[in-house]
Amino acid sequence: MAIEIERKFLVINDLWKDHVISKSHLKQGYLSTQKNATVRVRVAKGRAVLNIKSETVGIQRSEFEYDIPMEDAELMLAKLAEQPIIEKTRYKVQSGDHVWDLDEFNGQNHGLVIAEIELLSEDETFIMPEWVGMEVSADPRYYNSNLIKHPFSRWRNVG
């Protein structure tokens, strides 16, 4: 088991594009989205993974991750996962001493761009890049598991 300590921010401009070190397309679907845990299947870069995360407390949660056969993952995404599945392009972006995950969402979540930074501790310091805006770590609307049921396109211009 690993502990994930992650902070999420909205991306406010395109200045990050000059610092991309890799790019991949991800498909992920949720088999369960209970309050205390989510179970997700993800396919990216020819790898299929089953991921289980506990409820977030502050900015951390327990995480379990296991490789699974690609054929099983594709069947789970098609037959078992809540629809629609999340599709996004993930960029690894270097900023200072950290590498950020920057997700550009597709489909019903098109227009949403989120930057995530994983930290070693909750009080770890980092330099805030000029392309990072408001923090949304504690806003459940931005959880991937909620974007299936309440896509960004339905609430982006509301309140």
N, C-alpha and C positions, 0 to 999 in steps of 0.2 A: 504494500500500500504506500502511496505517496500522498503528500499534502501539497495541494495546489494553492498558491498565493498569487492572486491575479487582480489587476486593476484594469478597468475598461474606460475608454474615452471616445467621444465622438471626434471624427476627423473633420477639420474645418477648411482645409485647402489641399492643393496637389503638390506641395513642396516635398513631400515624402518620396515622390517618384524618382528623385535623383539618388536615393539611398537604398534602393531595392537590391537585395542580394539573392533572392530566389522567389519563384512564383509557382503556384500549383492550384489546380481546380479540386474542390472538395464537394462531395455529396455526403450528407448525413441525415439520418432519420432517427426518430425517437421511438423506442419500443415501450417506454414507460416514462411518464413525467409526473411522478408523485412528489409531494412537498419534501419528503425526506430523502429522495434519491431520484436520479434520472439514469436511464439506460439508453445508450446511443450506439448506433452503428455508423462508422465513417469509412469512406473509400477515398483515398488520395494517393497519388504517385504509385499506383500499382500495389498498394497495401490496404488491407481491410482490418479494421480494429473494432472490437467491442469495448465500450467504455462505460464505466459506472461511476457516478459522482454523487457524493452526499449533499445534503442541504448546505448552502453557503452560510457561514457564520462570520460576519465581518467581511473580510475579503479572502477567506480561506475555506477549503473543503477537502475531504478525503477523495482520492481518485484511484480507481483500479482500471488497468487497461491491458487487453489481451489481443494478440493477433488471431484472426480467424480466416478460414479459407475464403477467397474472393467469391466463389460461387455461392457460398452460404450468405455472405454479406449482401450480394445483389438480390438474392431471394428475400432476405429480411427487409431490405429497403422497399422492395416491390409489394410484398404480401403482408408484412407485419407492422411496418413503421407507420406512424401517423402521417397523413398526407396533408399538404404537399411536403416533400422532403426539402431540406435546406440545401441550396446550391450557392456556392460562393467561390470567389477567387481569393486565395490567401497569399499575401506577400510577406516575406521576411524583410524587415527594414532596420538597418543599422542606425542607431542614434546614440552617440556617446559610447559608453561601455555596455549598452544593452541592445539586444535584438528584439524588436517589437513584432507581433503578429498583427497585420493589418488586413481586415476582411472587407471585401467589396461584395455585397450581397446581390443576388440575381432574383429573377421571378417576382413574386409578390413583395419581396423585401428590397427590390431594386431602389437604389438611391441611398441606402443605408451603408455607411462606411464606419467601421469601428476599429480602433487600435487597442490592443491588449498588451500588457507587459506582465511577465511572470517574475516574481520577486523571491528572494531567499528568506525574507522575513517581512512582517507587516510594516516595520518601521524603516526598511531599506530606502535609502535616498536614491533618486535618479534625476536626470536632467529632463525637464519637460520640453519636448520638441516643439518648434513653432507651428507645426501642423496639427497639434493636439488641442482640442477644445474641452468642453464640459465633461466632467467625470460622470459615468453612468453605472459604475460598479454595483451600486445598491438599487438600481432601478430595474425591477423585474421585466419591464417591457422590452428590454434589450437582451434578455436571456434567449439564447437560441431556441431553447425548448418552448418558450412563449411565442416566438416569432412564427411558429407553425400555426398556432391557434389564432393569433392576433397579428397578422402581417403588418409591417411598417407602412405599406401603402394605404392601409385603412385608418391609421391614426396619426400619420406624420404631420399633418397640418392642423391637428386638433390640440387646443390648449397648450 
